[in-house]
């Protein structure tokens, strides 16, 4: 676990250094993203092995190495797309969404959208997500 503490400490120090303006934030961002990607790749390989190991414990919650692990069953989900009624309703919903989206895009230009009968379509509410920063080797 000493190596783990070192990695965590390095990450925290890098973030602190960038916040204080002592290190270029883009450099720290790129390094942390590389660490995150490597960790995610390793997790994909180790997770099935860890699940096998966890199956050896009869309890769903158990302790190992000073940590508490809880094994949960997979989530149950339902599919409806084979039902005609659902497919028809889904198609109608998509048409409503497309009309409202187009009305919202036109509203940004200070225009209104109306149907053939003159009814003005109500625009969708537009929200914006958090901006992101991607990295690629030059």
N, C-alpha and C positions, 0 to 999 in steps of 0.2 A: 504494500500500500504506500510505501515511501515514494515510489515513482508517481503514483496517482496524486499524492499531495503536491509534488513538484509541478506536475502539469496544471493542476488547478491553480496553484500559486502563480505560475507563469502567466496564465490567462488573466487572472485578477490584476496582476502587476501591469500587464500590457494595457488593459482597459483603463486602469488608473493613470498610467503614464500618458495615454492619449487624451483623457479628460483634462489632465493638468497642462496639456500642450507641450509635453516633453518629447513625445513621439508622434510621428505623422499618423493620423487616424486611419488613413487608407492602408498603410502598411500593416497596422494591427488588425484591421478588418480583414484583409486578405489572409493573414496568418491564421486568424481565428476561424475563418471560413474553411481553410484547408484542414485544420484540426477537426472541425465539425464533420466535414465530408469523410475524412478517414475514420472517425468514430462511428458514423452512420453505416459505412460499408462494413466495418468490423462487427457492428451489432447485428447486421443482417446474417452474417455467418454464424455468430455465437448464439443468437436467440433460440434457434431450434435445439441446439445442444443443451442450453440452459433449461429449456422446457422439458427435455428428456430427463435431465437431472432432477428437476423439480417434481416430476411424476413419481420419483422414488419415495417422496415424502407422502404419507397417507393423509395428512391434514392439508387443507387448502392454504392455510397460513402457517408458516414455520420460520424458524430462525436459522441462519447460517452465517458464519463469519462475523457475528455481531450485528447483522442486518436482518430485518424482518421482511420476508418475501410473502406475497399473496398470489396464488395461482387462480385465475378466473377463467370460466368457460367462455368459448367464443360467442359473439353476439348473434342472436337469431334475427333474421330479416325476412321480409315477405316481398314477393314480386307480383305485380299486378298487370304488367304490360300484355299479358295474353288474354285479358278480359276485354271484350269489345266495348262495353260500357266505359271502362277506364280509358281505353285508347281514344274513344270519341271525346270524352271530357278533356283528356290531355291535349288533343288536337285543338279543341276550342280554347283552352287556356293559353296555348302557344300563340294562337291568333290574337287573343286579347293582349298578351304581352308584347307582341310585335307592333300592334297598333299603338299601344301606350309608349313603347320605346321610340317609335317614329315621331309621335307627338312631342315627346320630351326633347328629341334632337331638334325638331323644328322650333320648339319654344325657346331653345337656346339662341336661335336666330331671330327671336321675336315674331315668329309666324305661328299660325294656328292650323291644325289639321281637322278637317271635317269629312264625314262620310257622304255618300251619295244623297242621303236624305237631309243633309245640312247639319246634322248633329255634330257638335264639336267633340272630338275625342279628348278625353282627359289624359294628360301626360303622366308618365311614370315619374316617380320621385328618384332623382339621380343622387347617388352618394359616391364618394370616392374613397378608395382604400388607401392604405399607408403607402407612400412611395418606397421603392426598393432600389437597391444597387446591385448590379450583377458584375461578375468579374470574368474576364477571358484573357488568356495569354496573348500578348501583342505580336 
